Amino acid sequence: MSRPTPLRGVHESLGATLTDFAGWLMPLRYGSESAEHNAVRQAAGLFDLSHMGEILVTGPQAAEALDYALVGHLSALAPGRARYTMIVDAGGGVLDDLIVYRLAPEEFMVVANASNYPRVAAELIERAKDFDAAVQDRSEEYALVAVQGPRSVEILSALTDADLDGLGYYAGLPAVVAGHEALVARTGYTGEDGFELFVAASAAESLWSALIEAGAPHGLIPAGLSARDTLRLEAGMPLYGNELSADLTPFDAGLGRVVRFDKPGDFVGRAALEPFRDVPPARRLVGLVGRGRRVPRHGYPVVVAGDGTVVGEVTSGAPSQTLGRPIAMAYVDSGLSSGLAVDIRGSREPVEVVELPFYRRKK
């Protein structure tokens, strides 16, 4: 049975279409998917992300423990800052992609994907055992609500005295929002400006209501998983289970830059990943834009348009509200950049290979 988030009652009262996602009962949409998508691009959308996992790593050697456990250089992270990184297995396969916040010199919060956080927590506990550091899975205690969109600063400013203008990208600060203690972060995943609010689970409904009331005059509406997926796809952001898996390394996904070989000491996966530093992967992650109207979906073969030779596979696909054309991400054989199609149920639909992301907001 799917687990509810602390906001289940709110979603039901709003008439959301609920679905199982990674073992959680989540809102797929509240009404129109395109309206929710466009609200985030043009005004703001409110998301329930309480299915994500929060794992605290604390102690005198917390930074060193994370340097060993993850591919990133977390001891170089300043308090108040955040970093995108990954946890890999000994063979270099991606177990999850993560955002790590340094809350204090000896306190970090690791945010993991919903389906993966029990495994991430278990791996961190094991990998930190030889360090003076404690690992605590605190996921049950937190709710996570996100305001995303160009009007998000105006909306959140009405509910907090925190210095939002001074909060940079990939940073976080403690604040009081609508009377609730929160960690206010600015990491984003939709391609828009926005904030993620980590609060006690018991505060979730109150915070949600306050944001809806403050945001309504600015065009904020609740947004579900469907809009979240099309937004992150337009922004070219990988999704675990689609673009990332234990069968792929960070280099396969074009994210080798997050692997910090220059940090001191060893880390899990270093030996397996070293050979990929200077050798291009056999396949690379690319963007595809359809020339027709049919939409490439996850798992569809990418083929040579002329003879149908299979040269890759679609990992994510959807109609792009912003571009007005079908878009997809796919792994294709390196060196191929033209003359491709996607086999959509026996029909070869021509596609253009483009650099990611599909959408980049104007600053």
CORQUI-V414991 format. One record per pair of residues at least 24 apart in sequence whose C-alpha atoms are under 8 Angstrom apart, sorted by sequence separation. I is the first residue (numbers start at 1). J is the second residue. If there is no record, write none. Layout:
i=<I:I>
j=<J:J>
This chain:
i=<78:79:80:96:249:295:77:79:95:251:74:79:24:78:180:302:178:252:283:177:251:254:296:302:252:253:254:295:296:297:178:252:253:293:294:295:296:87:252:292:293:306:291:292:305:290:291:304:305:289:290:304:305:289:290:303:304:322:190:289:302:303:288:289:302:303:148:191:287:288:302:303:308:7:152:153:190:191:287:288:301:302:148:150:152:189:190:243:287:288:300:301:63:149:150:152:189:191:286:287:300:301:305:6:62:148:149:150:190:191:285:286:300:305:5:61:62:63:148:149:190:285:286:303:305:5:60:62:148:189:285:286:296:59:147:148:284:285:58:59:146:147:189:283:284:296:58:146:147:283:284:295:57:58:146:283:284:294:56:57:145:146:159:236:282:283:56:57:144:145:159:282:56:57:144:145:281:55:56:69:144:54:55:69:143:144:156:159:294:54:55:142:143:155:158:242:53:54:55:142:143:292:53:54:66:69:142:143:156:291:292:52:53:68:69:141:142:145:155:290:291:52:53:141:143:144:155:290:291:52:53:140:143:290:291:51:52:65:66:289:290:51:54:65:145:155:288:289:53:288:289:52:288:289:55:65:287:288:64:151:286:287:65:286:287:62:103:286:287:61:62:101:103:286:287:61:62:101:287:60:61:62:243:59:60:242:243:59:242:58:59:57:58:57:58:56:57:56:57:55:56:55:56:55:56:54:55:233:53:54:55:233:53:54:233:53:234:243:52:83:243:54:82:230:81:82:230:81:82:230:80:81:22:23:50:51:52:80:22:50:51:80:234:236:49:50:49:50:233:48:49:233:48:49:47:48:46:47:46:47:46:47:45:46:44:45:44:45:44:82:43:44:42:43:44:40:41:42:43:44:40:41:42:43:39:40:236:237:235:236:235:236:234:235:236:234:235:233:234:235:113:6:5:97:96:96:96:94:95:41:94:95:40:93:94:93:94:92:93:94:93:94:92:93:94:89:92:93:88:92:88:86:46:191:191:192:191:44:86:85:44:46:84:85:43:44:45:46:47:43:44:45:46:47:48:43:44:45:46:47:92:45:90:91:92:89:90:39:40:88:89:90:92:39:88:91:92:39:90:91:36:36:37:72:36:71:72:73:36:71:72:71:33:37:73:33:36:37:30:30:33:34:37:29:30:33:37:6:10:29:6:28:29:67:71:7:27:28:29:68:70:71:6:7:26:27:28:29:68:69:70:71:6:26:68:69:71:67:68:38:37:34>
j=<102:103:104:120:273:319:102:104:120:276:100:105:51:105:207:330:207:281:312:207:281:284:326:332:283:284:285:326:327:328:210:284:285:325:326:327:328:120:285:325:326:339:325:326:339:325:326:339:340:325:326:340:341:326:327:340:341:359:228:327:340:341:327:328:341:342:188:231:327:328:342:343:348:48:193:194:231:232:328:329:342:343:190:192:194:231:232:285:329:330:342:343:106:192:193:195:232:234:329:330:343:344:348:50:106:192:193:194:234:235:329:330:344:349:50:106:107:108:193:194:235:330:331:348:350:51:106:108:194:235:331:332:342:106:194:195:331:332:106:107:194:195:237:331:332:344:107:195:196:332:333:344:107:108:196:333:334:344:107:108:196:197:210:287:333:334:108:109:196:197:211:334:109:110:197:198:334:109:110:123:198:109:110:124:198:199:211:214:349:110:111:198:199:211:214:298:110:111:112:199:200:349:111:112:124:127:200:201:214:349:350:111:112:127:128:200:201:204:214:349:350:112:113:201:203:204:215:350:351:113:114:201:204:351:352:113:114:127:128:351:352:114:117:128:208:218:351:352:117:352:353:117:353:354:121:131:353:354:131:218:353:354:133:354:355:131:172:355:356:131:132:171:173:356:357:132:133:172:358:132:133:134:315:132:133:315:316:133:316:133:134:133:134:134:135:134:135:135:136:135:136:136:137:137:138:137:138:316:137:138:139:317:138:139:318:139:320:329:139:170:330:142:170:318:170:171:319:171:172:320:171:172:114:115:142:143:144:172:115:143:144:173:327:329:143:144:144:145:328:144:145:329:145:146:145:146:145:146:146:147:147:148:147:148:147:148:148:149:149:187:149:150:149:150:151:148:149:150:151:152:149:150:151:152:149:150:356:357:356:357:357:358:357:358:359:358:359:358:359:360:240:143:143:240:240:244:245:244:245:192:245:246:192:245:246:246:247:246:247:248:248:249:248:249:250:246:249:250:246:250:249:250:212:359:360:361:361:215:258:258:218:220:258:259:218:219:220:221:222:219:220:221:222:223:224:220:221:222:223:224:269:223:268:269:270:268:269:219:220:268:269:270:272:220:269:272:273:221:272:273:221:222:223:258:223:258:259:260:224:259:260:260:223:227:263:224:227:228:222:223:226:227:230:223:224:227:231:201:205:224:202:224:225:263:267:204:224:225:226:265:267:268:204:205:224:225:226:227:266:267:268:269:205:225:267:268:270:267:268:321:321:321>
